[in-house]
Amino acid sequence: DLLVVGSANADLVIGVERRPAAGETVLGSDLAVHPGGKGGNQAVAAARLGARTALLARVGDDDYGRLLLDSQRAAGVDTVGVLVGGAPTGVALITVDPSGDNSIVVSPGANGRLAPGDVRAAASLFHASRVVSTQLEIPLETVVEVVRSLAPDSRFVLNPSPPRPLPQEVLTACDPLIVNEHEAKVILGDSLVGERPEDWARVLLAKGPRSVVVTLGAEGALVASAAGGVVRVPSVKVDAVDTTGAGDAFTAALAWRLGTGESLADAAAYAARVGAAAVTKAGAQESYPTAAEAEDLGAG
Ligand code: ADP
């Protein structure tokens, strides 16, 4: 089973011709409200593919919190680990331009109150999980507690988003660490400048994770491990409509397939199909494919 520990947000989305610069106001479309947050997205993406998935998260005792719980349950996610109260439900303010690129501001709200004690209280979920997938929209000390709570034979997958420096204990546990270009740059800092993505993957691997995946948007992804070296995973060619949540779908698919015993390269190839499918539709969770839709993609 897959356990996702992470954020659940209400995504408030406005379409714009051009994303605003500092000090600028632009007019946009009518507001749309969607269930989101990297944890919530990953859990729904995995469940939609057919993975047995549980979510450990915190939402507010408010309408957005109920919307998020409903959408998780509708997708088939086990929500016994979704805690209620402590702060308003997290919110993301998202603008999307015609090319599908987005800008996002997040109010963590209840996500910021998901505490190490909440992780310790969820021991039974950890024992039932082959793979635990986490992101950084929850407190870092909670992520550290996740690493300490892993069952001996379970695997830890981390997408460090939004990126920040990671304690060695967390880096070392990652199998894989999954980063896009922006996250790689923040984690590597200046040592990255002028180097190719293959080099980022190698330098990241040298920092201690058991494996690394670098996602490259329409260019696909790279997987890196000490045993397998650096391998390129091709993308599936699609017309991008909205890239919101593509990385979350990719990570969820990868985590699930690793839990079924697939190799990192095979799991990443599958995840690339799922990520590509996710960019062909608007929204995050609404854009996630079923297993059949992921298989069909690009076949015709
Ligand atoms: P993030 O959303 O975290 O920035 P990416 O944009 O790298 O992550 O997307 C994650 C994965 O989704 C990519 O590695 C790729 O497999 C797939 N993907 C994203 N954008 C596209 C695209 N335009 N065409 C095809 N696949 C894509």
Residues whose N, C-alpha, C, O or C-beta is under 5 A from the ligand:
A	BS01	ADP	N180 T215 L216 G217 A218 G220 A221 S235 V236 V238 A240 T243 A246 G247 F250 A271 A272 G275 A276 V279
